[in-house]
Amino acid sequence: MKKLKYILILQIGIIANVYAQLIPIDTAHWDIAANAYMIEPHGGLNSIYLQAGTMLLKDQEFSNGTIEFDIWLKPEQSFPGIYFRLDESTLNAEEFYIRPHLPGKPDANQVGPMFRGLAAWQLNFGPKYSFPYEYHYDDWTHVKIVVLDDKAQVFLDHSKEPNLSWFLFTENKSGKVVLRGGNQTGMHIANIRVNHERPQLINFKPIERAPIEGLIENWEISEKFEEQVLSDPTRLSNTIKDIKWQGTLGIDEGTAANISRIQKLNDGKPGNTVFARVIIESDKAQMKRLDFGYSDRVMAILNGKPIYQGDNGYRSRDYRYLGTIGFFDSIFLDLKKGRNELLMAVSESFGGWLITGKFKDSSGLKITVK
């Protein structure tokens, strides 16, 4: 009987260890890629000082459960945080990160998806994706991420209520866990735990984002090409003629098409620009106003002729400008009767590869992608 009890206790201990692992901080458990790092005591804990880099959890994937860690923040511009359910083949993932230089601000942190290695925070902004928080810089900040199927919650500093609840964006499947430190001066990270037991969500009340009415619903997206092609109008017609088309994109978050769902920006191949195309069938020759948004830069081309060029990138309009997507621009399209081809050549640097548009008056128009 004593032996049986011992076996049961041992089995329970093994199960508990599987479901609530404290992950040792060493190169046996983590694949560390950083400008520099040091495993050292800090603030009474064994920690890693991670400078401008990431640490990927080896030999383990995460789908549902809880991820916790402690981080020692500094009041400087940096973006420490976590990727989870990372697909290494596509670089699709979910993420949460902190902006420690923005304590108390509405965008003191960020949740959202990463598609093909690009996080579109210029699309995923506002109270659905961020919450104000007064950070401290003289002690550890505890981060807890709870994930259940298509839902997630974040709890900071052992809060009993979630600081934010949200619906996830990527496929509901297992993937890697990756932590990232600060910028050049780095951050200390400690007490990393991964629990694979299906969790209980607490007071799950995600903030809704109302869709924008009347949007162009789909855009056809081309292969990539170099942005410098747009500077030479004599090369433009041949580029349009020879371009290959990659697929059709709908609208994310009722706001804009996220081009990184189809195209990967930094894949070692040249090109940071695509054409986003719609076909406008007009019942007569007429002028129509198109309100549109984009990120980061755009050239509008109607029936083969450039009619607009603009820049909506980060800090493009003043030093505080974030480049978030919105309907800040309008053009009047001189449509002929019948078929009109509108191309938006969209170029990206970082923060979101995006295009959106709507007609102020769409009467007499039929909008398709082919």
Residue, then its C-alpha position, 0 to 999 in steps of 0.5 A: m500500500k505504501k509503495l502504491k501511494y508513493i507511485l501515485i504521489l510520484q505520478i502526480g508530481i510528474i504531471a504537475n511538473v509537466y503542466a507548470q514548468l519553471i524553464p531553466i535559463d540556459t542554452a540547453h532550453w533556449d535558442i538565444a539570438a541577440n547582440a549580447y546576453m548574460i545569464e546572471p543574478h539580478g533583483g534576487l532572481n536568476s535571470i538573463y540579460l537580453q540585449a537586442g535579441t530573442m530567446l526561443l524555447k527549444d523542444q516544446e510547443f505551446s497551444n493552450g495554457t499559461i505563460e508567465f515571466d518576470i521582467w525588469l523594465k527600464p524607462e526607455q524606448s524599447f519593446p520587450g515581450i513575447y511571441f506565442r504559437l509561432d509557426e517557424s515556417t510562415l513566421n505567423a504568431e500572436e504577440f504581446y509586448i510592453r512599451p516601457h517608455l509610455p507609462g500611463k499612456p493608452d498605448a503603453n503595450q500592444v497585443g496583435p498578430m504577426f503575419r510572415g514576420l510583420a506586425a501590423w500595429q499601424l492597423n491594430f491600435g486603440p483600446k482593443y489592443s492596448f491598455p494604459y499601465e503605470y510601470h515601475y522600474d525598481d522591481w520585477t514586473h510580472v507578466k501572465i498570458v492566458v490562452l484558450d483556443d481563440k481567446a487570450q488574456v494578459f495579467l500584469d503584476h499578479s492582478k486578479e482581473p485581466n488587464l486586457s482580453w482579446f480574440l486571437f488572429t492566427e490559426n488555433k494550433s501549436g507553435k513556438v514560444v519566443l521572448r524578446g528583450g529590450n533594445q541596445t541596453g537590454m532587459h533582465i528576464a526571469n522566472i519563466r513558466v509554461n503551463h500546458e493545462r487548459p486554463q479558466l478565463i476570467n471575466f472575458k470581455p474583449i473590446e469591440r472595434a466597429p467595422i467601417e461601412g462601405l469599404i472596398e471588400n477585396w483587393e487582388i495582390s501582386e508579387k513584390f517589386e522594387e519601389q524605385v520602379l515607381s520613380d520612372p514612369t517609362r518603366l511603369s507600363n512594362t512592370i504592370k504588364d509583366i506582373k504576376w498576381q498572388g491572390t485576393l485579400g479581404i479586410d482585416e478588423g473591418t478596416a484594411a487589407n493586411i498585405s503581409r497575409i500574402q506577401k513576406l517583406n523580409d524574405g531575402k528577395p528584392g522588393n518592398t512594393v506590391f500592386a493592390r488592384v480593383i476593377i471598377e465598372s462604371d455605368k457612364a463616364q463620371m468623376k468619383r471621389l475615393d477616400f483611402g488609407y495606406s501604409d507606408r507609401v502609395m502610388a495610385i494608378l488609374n488605367g495605367k496612368p499615375i494620378y497620386q503619390g503619398d507617404n503615410g509612414y512612421r514620422s512622415r508628417d511630424y516626429r510624433y506621427l505613428g503612421t496608423i491607418g485611416f482615411f486621411d487622403s482622397i482622390f477624384l477618379d476620372l472614370k470612363k464608361g465600362r472597365n477601369e483598372l485601379l492599382m495602388a502600388v503600396s510600399e512598406s518599411f515596418g509597422g503594417w503593409l496596408i491598403t483600404g478604400k471606400f467611395k463617397d458615392s458608389s452609385g453606378l459602380k460595380i467593384t470587383v477584383k478581376 
